[in-house]
Amino acid sequence: MTLISLTIFVLVSLLLLLVFEYTVPKWLRYFFKPLTLLLIIAIVWLAPRPISAHYRQFVIIGLGLSLIGDTFLLFPNRWFLQGLFSFLCAHICYIIAFTGDLGSDFSLLPIVILVLVAILFTGTAWRHLGSVRFPVIVYTILILVMVWVAAERYIQVGSPSSLFGLCGAVLFLISDGLLAINRFMRPFRVAQAVILTTYFTAQWLIALSVKG
Protein backbone atom coordinates (compact mmCIF):
# COMPACT_ATOMS: atom_id res chain seq x y z
CA MET A 1 0.00 0.00 0.00
CA THR A 2 1.46 3.35 -1.03
CA LEU A 3 2.05 6.38 1.14
CA ILE A 4 -0.54 8.34 -0.85
CA SER A 5 -3.18 5.63 -0.34
CA LEU A 6 -2.52 5.44 3.40
CA THR A 7 -2.61 9.23 3.69
CA ILE A 8 -5.99 9.30 1.93
CA PHE A 9 -7.29 6.67 4.38
CA VAL A 10 -5.95 8.76 7.29
CA LEU A 11 -7.76 11.83 5.95
CA VAL A 12 -11.06 9.97 5.46
CA SER A 13 -10.86 8.42 8.93
CA LEU A 14 -10.09 11.82 10.48
CA LEU A 15 -13.00 13.48 8.66
CA LEU A 16 -15.38 10.77 9.87
CA LEU A 17 -14.02 11.17 13.41
CA LEU A 18 -14.74 14.91 13.24
CA VAL A 19 -18.25 14.25 11.95
CA PHE A 20 -19.05 11.93 14.86
CA GLU A 21 -17.54 14.32 17.40
CA TYR A 22 -20.44 16.66 16.62
CA THR A 23 -23.22 14.35 15.39
CA VAL A 24 -24.78 11.03 16.29
CA PRO A 25 -24.01 8.21 16.75
CA LYS A 26 -21.19 9.60 18.89
CA TRP A 27 -19.95 6.12 19.82
CA LEU A 28 -18.39 5.85 16.36
CA ARG A 29 -15.67 8.27 17.45
CA TYR A 30 -14.42 5.45 19.70
CA PHE A 31 -13.75 3.55 16.47
CA PHE A 32 -12.38 6.25 14.18
CA LYS A 33 -10.01 7.87 16.68
CA PRO A 34 -7.82 4.77 17.17
CA LEU A 35 -8.25 3.80 13.51
CA THR A 36 -6.79 7.12 12.37
CA LEU A 37 -3.67 6.59 14.46
CA LEU A 38 -3.37 2.92 13.44
CA LEU A 39 -3.28 4.07 9.80
CA ILE A 40 -0.52 6.54 10.69
CA ILE A 41 1.40 3.72 12.39
CA ALA A 42 1.03 1.74 9.15
CA ILE A 43 2.76 4.60 7.29
CA VAL A 44 5.79 4.17 9.56
CA TRP A 45 5.69 0.38 9.47
CA LEU A 46 5.60 0.26 5.66
CA ALA A 47 7.98 3.19 5.06
CA PRO A 48 10.54 2.30 2.39
CA ARG A 49 14.17 3.05 3.21
CA PRO A 50 13.71 4.51 6.72
CA ILE A 51 16.46 6.90 7.76
CA SER A 52 17.49 4.37 10.43
CA ALA A 53 16.09 1.35 12.26
CA HIS A 54 16.64 3.21 15.55
CA TYR A 55 14.60 6.20 14.41
CA ARG A 56 11.72 4.11 13.08
CA GLN A 57 11.67 1.95 16.21
CA PHE A 58 11.24 4.87 18.59
CA VAL A 59 8.69 6.63 16.39
CA ILE A 60 6.59 3.45 16.28
CA ILE A 61 6.83 3.08 20.06
CA GLY A 62 5.87 6.74 20.45
CA LEU A 63 2.86 6.28 18.18
CA GLY A 64 1.86 3.14 20.09
CA LEU A 65 2.00 5.03 23.38
CA SER A 66 -0.03 7.81 21.77
CA LEU A 67 -2.63 5.21 20.81
CA ILE A 68 -2.85 4.18 24.47
CA GLY A 69 -3.12 7.84 25.46
CA ASP A 70 -5.89 8.41 22.91
CA THR A 71 -7.80 5.49 24.38
CA PHE A 72 -7.55 6.93 27.88
CA LEU A 73 -8.58 10.39 26.69
CA LEU A 74 -11.76 9.05 25.15
CA PHE A 75 -12.85 9.23 28.80
CA PRO A 76 -11.02 12.39 29.98
CA ASN A 77 -13.00 12.92 33.16
CA ARG A 78 -11.89 9.53 34.45
CA TRP A 79 -8.57 8.76 32.78
CA PHE A 80 -7.00 12.18 32.08
CA LEU A 81 -3.80 11.62 34.11
CA GLN A 82 -3.28 8.16 32.62
CA GLY A 83 -3.62 9.66 29.13
CA LEU A 84 -1.23 12.46 30.07
CA PHE A 85 1.35 9.93 31.30
CA SER A 86 1.03 7.87 28.10
CA PHE A 87 1.71 10.94 25.96
CA LEU A 88 4.57 11.96 28.24
CA CYS A 89 6.20 8.59 27.50
CA ALA A 90 5.46 9.05 23.79
CA HIS A 91 7.30 12.38 23.81
CA ILE A 92 10.30 10.73 25.45
CA CYS A 93 10.38 8.26 22.55
CA TYR A 94 10.20 11.09 20.01
CA ILE A 95 13.01 12.92 21.85
CA ILE A 96 15.18 9.78 21.63
CA ALA A 97 14.41 9.50 17.91
CA PHE A 98 15.17 13.17 17.20
CA THR A 99 18.46 13.18 19.13
CA GLY A 100 19.87 10.19 17.24
CA ASP A 101 21.82 12.33 14.76
CA LEU A 102 22.40 15.50 16.78
CA GLY A 103 25.81 17.03 17.35
CA SER A 104 26.98 18.79 20.50
CA ASP A 105 26.62 22.40 19.26
CA PHE A 106 23.22 23.90 20.10
CA SER A 107 21.56 27.10 18.93
CA LEU A 108 20.38 29.63 21.46
CA LEU A 109 17.33 31.01 19.60
CA PRO A 110 15.04 27.92 19.91
CA ILE A 111 15.85 27.71 23.63
CA VAL A 112 14.95 31.37 24.20
CA ILE A 113 11.69 31.08 22.24
CA LEU A 114 10.59 27.92 24.06
CA VAL A 115 11.50 29.28 27.49
CA LEU A 116 9.28 32.30 26.72
CA VAL A 117 6.48 29.94 25.65
CA ALA A 118 6.89 28.00 28.92
CA ILE A 119 6.73 31.21 30.99
CA LEU A 120 3.68 32.47 29.08
CA PHE A 121 1.80 29.17 29.44
CA THR A 122 2.67 28.71 33.11
CA GLY A 123 1.76 32.29 33.99
CA THR A 124 -1.56 32.05 32.15
CA ALA A 125 -2.65 28.55 33.16
CA TRP A 126 -1.24 28.17 36.68
CA ARG A 127 -4.32 29.22 38.65
CA HIS A 128 -6.63 27.16 36.42
CA LEU A 129 -4.86 23.80 36.74
CA GLY A 130 -5.85 22.95 40.30
CA SER A 131 -4.95 19.43 41.42
CA VAL A 132 -3.30 18.49 38.10
CA ARG A 133 -0.92 21.47 38.20
CA PHE A 134 2.26 19.45 38.77
CA PRO A 135 1.71 16.71 36.13
CA VAL A 136 0.61 19.27 33.53
CA ILE A 137 3.70 21.44 34.09
CA VAL A 138 5.99 18.38 33.89
CA TYR A 139 4.26 17.38 30.66
CA THR A 140 4.60 20.91 29.28
CA ILE A 141 8.34 20.95 29.98
CA LEU A 142 8.76 17.61 28.23
CA ILE A 143 6.85 18.57 25.08
CA LEU A 144 8.87 21.80 24.91
CA VAL A 145 12.05 19.70 25.09
CA MET A 146 10.69 17.60 22.20
CA VAL A 147 10.11 20.72 20.11
CA TRP A 148 13.58 21.98 21.01
CA VAL A 149 15.41 18.82 19.92
CA ALA A 150 13.30 18.70 16.74
CA ALA A 151 14.33 22.31 16.01
CA GLU A 152 17.98 21.55 16.73
CA ARG A 153 17.83 18.53 14.45
CA TYR A 154 16.48 20.67 11.63
CA ILE A 155 19.12 23.37 12.20
CA GLN A 156 21.95 20.83 12.25
CA VAL A 157 20.76 18.30 9.66
CA GLY A 158 18.47 20.32 7.40
CA SER A 159 16.95 17.22 5.78
CA PRO A 160 13.31 16.72 4.69
CA SER A 161 13.01 14.23 7.56
CA SER A 162 14.11 16.83 10.09
CA LEU A 163 11.67 19.40 8.64
CA PHE A 164 8.76 16.95 8.88
CA GLY A 165 9.78 16.14 12.45
CA LEU A 166 9.98 19.81 13.43
CA CYS A 167 6.62 20.68 11.88
CA GLY A 168 5.06 17.68 13.61
CA ALA A 169 6.52 18.64 16.98
CA VAL A 170 5.32 22.26 16.68
CA LEU A 171 1.81 21.17 15.68
CA PHE A 172 1.78 18.75 18.63
CA LEU A 173 2.61 21.66 20.93
CA ILE A 174 -0.15 23.79 19.38
CA SER A 175 -2.68 20.95 19.70
CA ASP A 176 -1.84 20.36 23.36
CA GLY A 177 -1.94 24.09 24.06
CA LEU A 178 -5.44 24.31 22.58
CA LEU A 179 -6.48 21.25 24.58
CA ALA A 180 -5.25 22.92 27.79
CA ILE A 181 -7.12 26.14 26.96
CA ASN A 182 -10.32 24.25 26.22
CA ARG A 183 -10.13 21.99 29.28
CA PHE A 184 -8.78 24.33 31.94
CA MET A 185 -9.35 27.95 30.88
CA ARG A 186 -11.89 28.88 28.21
CA PRO A 187 -13.84 26.11 26.40
CA PHE A 188 -14.74 26.91 22.80
CA ARG A 189 -17.21 25.26 20.44
CA VAL A 190 -14.87 24.09 17.67
CA ALA A 191 -12.20 22.93 20.11
CA GLN A 192 -12.38 19.23 19.25
CA ALA A 193 -12.21 19.86 15.52
CA VAL A 194 -9.12 22.07 15.82
CA ILE A 195 -7.40 19.93 18.46
CA LEU A 196 -7.92 16.66 16.60
CA THR A 197 -6.92 18.12 13.23
CA THR A 198 -3.66 19.60 14.53
CA TYR A 199 -2.95 16.48 16.62
CA PHE A 200 -3.34 13.95 13.82
CA THR A 201 -1.51 16.20 11.35
CA ALA A 202 1.36 16.33 13.86
CA GLN A 203 1.46 12.55 14.17
CA TRP A 204 1.25 12.17 10.38
CA LEU A 205 4.19 14.54 9.88
CA ILE A 206 6.27 12.68 12.48
CA ALA A 207 5.40 9.44 10.68
CA LEU A 208 6.55 10.95 7.37
CA SER A 209 9.86 11.92 8.97
CA VAL A 210 10.81 8.23 9.12
CA LYS A 211 11.26 8.01 5.36
CA GLY A 212 14.85 8.57 4.26
N, C-alpha and C positions, 0 to 999 in steps of 0.2 A: 504493500500500500504506500503510495507516494506521500510526500510531505504536504503537497497541495490538497490531496484528498482528505488527509487527516485534519488539516486546518479547516477545511470546509465543514467536516463533521463537528469539530470543536465549536465553530461559529453557530451551527444549527442547534447544537445542544445548549449553548449559552443563551441563544435567543428564546428557546423553549423554556429554559429555567427562568428567564426574566418574565416571560408571559405568566408562568404559574406562581411567580412571586406576588403578582397583583390580581390574578383571576383564579377561579376555581376550575378543577379541583387542586387545591394547594398542596395536597400530599405528593403530587408529581414532582415538586421541587426536591423532595427527598431522593428521587431517582436521578434527575438531570444534573444536580449539583455534583455528586460523585462521578457521574458518567463524564461530565466535561473534563474533570481532572484526570480521569483514567485515559481519556483520549490524548491528553497532553503528555501523560506518561508514555503512551505508545509512540509519540513522536521521538522521545528520547531513546526508547528501547530500540526503535528501528532506524535510528539515525545512521546514515552511511558515513564512514570515516570520521568517527568522533575525534575531537582534538586530543583526548587521552582517555584511557580506561578509568583512571583516577577521577577525572573531572566528571565523566558520565556516571560513575558509581555514586558519587556524592550528590549529584543533581537528582538522580532517581530516588535516593534515600530521602532527600529533602522533599521531593514531590510526594513520596509515600507518607511522610509525616504530615505534610499539608493535607493529604486526604483524610488522615485520622483527625486532624484539627477541624476540617470542614464538617466531618460527621458529628463531632462534639458541638460545633457551633450551630448545627441545625436546631439545637435546644439550648440557646444561649443563657436563658435564665437559670438553667440547672447545671450546665457543663461549661460555663465560660472560662473558668480558670484552667480546666483540663485542655480546652481548645487553645488557650493562650500558651500553655506549656508545650503543646505539640508543635505549634508554629515557632516557638522559641528554638526548639530542637531543629526544626527545618532550617531556620536561619543559620544556625551553627554549621549545618551541612553545606549550605550555600557559601558561607565564609570560607570553609575548608576548600571547596572547589575553586573559588575565585583567587585564593592565595597560592594556588599550586605553581603559578609561573610568575610570581611577583619577585622583584629585586628588593634591595634593602634601602633604596633612596625613595623617600616619600615626599609628596607635594603638600605644601601648607594650605593652599586655597580650599580643597575639599574639607579639610579638618575644620577650618574656620567657619565655613558655611554650615556644616552639620552641627557644630557646637552651638551656633546661633539658633538653628532649628530646634535643638534639644532645649535650650533656654526658653525659647518662645512657647514650645508645647508645654513644658513643665509649668511655666508661669501661668499659662492660660487654663490648663486642665487640673492643676493640683487640687483645688478646693472641691472639684466635682467628682474626684475618683473614689473618695470614701475608703471603704475597707479593702479595695483592690489597688490602692495607690502604689504600694511597693512592687507587686508583680508587674503592673503596667509600666512603671518607670524602668524596671529591669529589662522588660521586653523592648521598650523604646530605645534604650541604649544599644541593645543588641542589633536591632534592625538598622540603626544608624551606622553601626560598625559594618554591617553588611553592605550598605550603600557606599561607605567609605572605601572598603577594599575593592568593590566593583569599579568605583571611580579611579582608584589607583591602578587597577589592572588595565583600564582603558588608556590612561595616561602613559603607562609604561609599555604596553603591548600594541595598542592601536589596531587590533584586528577586528573583523566583523563580529567574531565571537564575543570579544570584550565589550563591543558596543551594544550588542543584544543583552548581555548580562547587566550592563549599567542601566539601560533603559528599563529592563525588568525590575531591577532593584529599586529604582526611583519610583516606578509605578506602584510597586508593593508598598513603599513608604506612604505614597499618596492615598492608596486604598485604606491602609490601616489608620491613617490620620482622619479620613472621612468617617471610618467606622467609630473611632473614638469620639468624634464630634457628635455623631448621631446617637451613640449609646449614652454618653456621659454629659454632654453639654446642651446641644440644641438639635433635637430630632428634625429631620426634613423629609418631605413626602417621597422624593425620588432617590432617597438614600440607597436602598438596596440595589437599584438599577446601576447607579454610579459606582458603588463599592464593588459589586460583583463584576462589572465590566472592566474596571481598572485591575482588579485582583486577577482575573483569569487572563487578561492580556499580559500582566506581569509574569505569570507562570508560563505562558506560551513563549514569551520572549526569552526567558531563562532556559526553557526547553530548546529553543532554536540555537542558543549559544553553545550547545554541545557539538553541533556540526562543525567539523574542521574546514 
